[in-house]
Amino acid sequence: MQFVLKVGKKGVVVFPKALREEAGIREGGEVIAEVRDGAVIIKPLKPKVVNVDSRLVEELLREEWELEEEKARRILEEVRSRH
């Protein structure tokens, strides 16, 4: 399927509905564009889904919270010792 698209002011190009549907481009979505051998390639940007161990994330967040808590305690002690 081929379409002729007109480039408007400021480089705006309107993709017809049929083209968007065929390419999987949704309203509000993002596309990635690159030039290859003089051709402009535009495709939908699909985020990568990464499997993460939720227990590991929780452990890291807990450790970060403990470090921040200790830092706040030290600052508070320093402020109290000045007064």
C-alpha positions in Angstrom: 0.0 0.0 0.0 1.5 3.4 -1.0 0.4 6.9 -0.1 1.4 10.3 -1.3 1.8 12.6 1.7 2.1 16.4 1.5 4.6 18.2 3.7 3.0 21.2 5.2 4.2 24.2 7.1 7.0 23.5 9.6 7.4 20.0 8.1 4.1 18.7 9.3 3.0 15.5 7.6 -0.5 14.1 8.0 -0.7 10.3 7.9 -4.1 9.0 6.5 -6.0 6.7 8.9 -5.5 3.7 6.7 -1.7 4.2 6.8 -1.7 4.7 10.6 -3.8 1.6 11.1 -1.6 -0.5 8.7 1.6 0.7 10.6 0.1 0.4 14.1 0.5 4.1 14.8 -2.0 5.3 17.4 -3.0 8.8 18.4 -0.8 10.1 21.1 1.8 7.4 20.3 5.3 8.1 19.3 7.2 7.1 16.1 10.8 6.7 15.4 12.2 8.0 12.2 15.5 7.4 10.4 17.0 7.9 7.0 18.3 4.8 5.3 19.9 5.0 1.8 18.0 8.2 1.2 14.6 6.8 2.3 12.8 8.0 5.4 11.7 5.1 7.6 9.0 5.8 10.1 7.8 3.1 12.5 5.9 3.1 15.8 8.0 3.3 18.9 7.2 0.3 21.0 8.5 0.3 24.6 10.5 -2.7 25.6 8.9 -4.7 28.4 11.5 -5.9 30.9 10.9 -8.5 33.5 12.1 -7.3 36.9 12.1 -9.3 40.1 9.8 -7.3 42.3 11.5 -8.6 45.5 14.8 -7.2 44.2 13.2 -3.8 43.5 11.6 -3.8 47.0 15.0 -4.6 48.6 16.8 -1.9 46.7 14.1 0.6 47.6 14.2 -0.4 51.2 18.0 0.0 51.3 17.7 3.4 49.7 15.1 4.4 52.2 17.3 3.3 55.1 20.3 5.3 53.7 18.1 8.4 53.3 16.7 7.9 56.8 20.2 7.6 58.3 21.3 10.7 56.3 18.3 12.7 57.7 19.1 11.5 61.3 22.7 12.7 60.9 21.6 16.1 59.6 19.1 16.5 62.4 21.7 15.6 65.0 24.1 18.1 63.5 21.5 20.8 63.6 20.6 20.0 67.3 24.2 20.0 68.3 24.6 23.6 67.0 21.8 24.9 69.1 
